[in-house]
Amino acid sequence: MKCKRCAEKAIVQLRSHNTAFCKPCFVFFFQRGVERAITREAMFSHEERILVAVSGGKDSLALWDALVNLGYETEGLYLGLGIGDYSSASERKTRAFAERRGLRLRVVALDETEDGLGIPSVAAATRRPPCSACGTFKRHHFDRAALAGGFAVLATGHNLDDEAARLLGNVMHWQLPYLAKQRPVLTPTHPRFVRKVRPLYRTSELESATYAFLRGIDYVVEECPNSRGATQLVYKDLLNRLEHTMPGSKLAFLADFLSRGSPLFATAPEAADLGECERCGMPSAGEICGYCRLVAEVGRRRAQAVAHS
């Protein structure tokens, strides 16, 4: 098997693209794919500062590496979720990645914020699924960090597998508002929000893992322990089976939705005009934002537990 670009011996075969590459040509292919996604969706320019949300996993670190090599001005943001050994290992690898490359990294440990609530504490107090609390906390602290740092853009490492699984879930349940918002670029709906982008939306998990390996990126291999049994994993498994039989299906599913399906949902009900949360000052559809309501619920539940003990 030869590299389709230079005819040297190939080490990576991509059935979804019906091609194969040697190491240098695959790295070029990956970075060019990221650049093309940025350009195609007008995500950001070289003049804008980009905050990259990094988890210690292959996707976010591969994205950060690619953006740096493409000449973009970036800074990393790591959110310490407080999930035991998993969070400790994630932070350690993220710090090592940044230090080895001389990159600036912001670290926000949830246990050390003014509310002092890690994800396990919130899940235990409210009896909610950890992933539900995690999503709310991530969005809140990502938005706050981007605003505080004066960044124009927040980039995340969501890849093609993530986006295709999310699309399948939204279609399965006809989540019209979510379908209307499923785009690789979310424009700010309030002055205190920044543009949110997903430059890896056309890049598969396999491609991210291969890029990370070839670039010598040491990342956390283990999945978050809270993700066991998550519905999105079921959707990913279904799509993987389809991809195995019909290579390129995931990309076609997502790309065709974005080009032909997404415009049909543009008339779905929009979110209410946003004001600002009375407690934290971040954008909110009501007097109190979802994050602060969740923090308040933890306080109430803990008080009730003490009263009944």
C-alpha positions, -999 to 999 in steps of 0.1 A, spaced: 0 0 0 15 33 -11 8 69 1 -17 85 -23 1 118 -20 38 110 -24 39 72 -34 61 63 -4 51 34 18 17 42 35 12 36 72 -24 48 75 -54 37 55 -85 57 56 -114 37 41 -138 66 46 -117 87 21 -106 57 0 -70 68 5 -38 60 24 -8 81 37 27 80 50 34 98 83 43 132 69 15 132 44 -11 122 70 0 150 93 -4 174 63 -38 159 55 -50 163 91 -39 199 95 -51 208 60 -85 193 69 -87 215 100 -77 246 80 -103 239 54 -130 234 80 -121 267 96 -121 285 62 -153 268 49 -173 278 80 -155 312 85 -148 301 121 -120 326 129 -90 344 114 -53 346 123 -60 380 139 -83 366 165 -74 350 199 -87 315 204 -94 298 237 -91 260 232 -110 239 257 -88 209 264 -97 178 284 -64 158 282 -80 136 255 -68 129 220 -93 152 202 -88 184 221 -50 181 223 -48 172 186 -68 202 178 -47 225 199 -15 211 183 -29 216 148 -40 251 155 -6 261 168 11 245 138 -13 264 115 -1 297 131 -32 306 151 -29 325 184 -42 301 210 -45 295 248 -57 264 265 -84 260 291 -85 230 313 -115 225 336 -109 202 366 -141 184 371 -131 167 404 -136 131 390 -110 114 411 -80 97 393 -95 104 359 -94 142 365 -59 139 380 -45 121 350 -63 144 326 -48 175 342 -14 160 344 -13 152 307 -27 185 297 -2 204 318 27 183 303 14 190 268 14 227 273 47 229 292 65 208 265 54 232 238 56 264 258 19 271 255 -2 291 279 -28 271 298 -56 283 321 -67 258 347 -100 261 365 -106 235 393 -143 233 401 -135 223 437 -116 256 441 -141 280 425 -163 302 447 -191 276 446 -166 248 454 -186 221 436 -170 193 416 -192 171 394 -194 142 418 -207 165 446 -234 180 424 -245 146 411 -246 131 446 -266 160 461 -291 164 433 -293 127 422 -289 138 386 -269 119 361 -233 132 363 -232 140 326 -262 163 330 -245 184 357 -212 182 338 -227 198 307 -242 227 326 -210 234 345 -188 231 315 -209 256 295 -209 281 324 -172 280 331 -162 279 294 -183 310 288 -169 328 319 -133 320 311 -137 332 274 -153 364 286 -128 371 313 -99 365 290 -112 387 262 -112 359 237 -131 362 204 -136 324 200 -139 293 220 -129 261 202 -137 226 213 -125 192 201 -159 177 192 -151 154 162 -171 138 134 -182 108 156 -195 132 183 -214 153 158 -229 124 139 -240 107 171 -256 140 183 -274 144 150 -287 108 151 -300 114 187 -317 147 177 -333 130 147 -344 100 167 -364 123 190 -370 151 165 -354 177 187 -362 206 164 -345 234 185 -314 213 188 -314 204 151 -317 241 143 -286 248 164 -265 218 152 -238 237 134 -200 238 136 -202 275 144 -225 290 170 -227 328 167 -230 347 200 -266 355 211 -255 379 238 -226 403 242 -212 382 271 -210 351 249 -182 344 224 -183 325 191 -181 288 197 -166 266 170 -158 229 163 -130 227 138 -129 188 140 -165 184 129 -154 166 97 -125 147 113 -131 112 126 -121 99 160 -97 75 142 -80 104 124 -76 123 157 -61 93 175 -38 86 146 -27 122 144 -21 123 182 0 91 180 21 103 151 27 137 167 38 121 200 9 135 220 5 118 253 -32 118 260 -57 102 284 -68 69 268 -95 60 293 -130 73 288 -146 93 316 -160 68 341 -193 87 342 -198 80 304 -205 43 310 -240 35 297 -244 69 281 -270 70 253 -246 87 229 -223 57 231 -252 36 217 -256 60 188 -219 58 182 -219 21 181 -247 21 156 -229 45 134 -197 25 137 -214 -6 124 -228 14 95 -194 29 88 -178 -5 88 -201 -17 60 -204 16 42 -172 37 47 -178 74 46 -214 71 59 -208 93 90 -194 121 70 -221 119 44 -248 118 71 -235 150 88 -223 169 57 -256 163 39 -276 174 69 -255 206 72 -259 214 35 -294 203 28 -312 194 60 -301 222 84 -318 251 64 -351 233 67 -350 237 105 -341 274 104 -377 282 113 -377 261 145 -386 282 176 -357 303 187 -346 307 223 -361 336 243 -342 368 243 -314 366 269 -310 388 299 -284 384 326 -285 362 356 -291 381 389 -266 359 407 -236 355 383 -242 380 356 -239 356 328 -266 354 300 -298 338 310 -333 333 297 -347 338 332 -338 357 363 -314 330 374 -293 309 349 -293 271 347 -259 269 364 -269 290 394 -302 272 397 -282 239 399 -259 254 426 -289 266 446 -305 231 443 -273 216 458 -275 240 487 -312 232 493 -306 194 491 -277 196 515 -297 217 540 -326 192 538 -302 163 544 -288 180 575 -323 189 588 -333 152 585 -302 137 599 
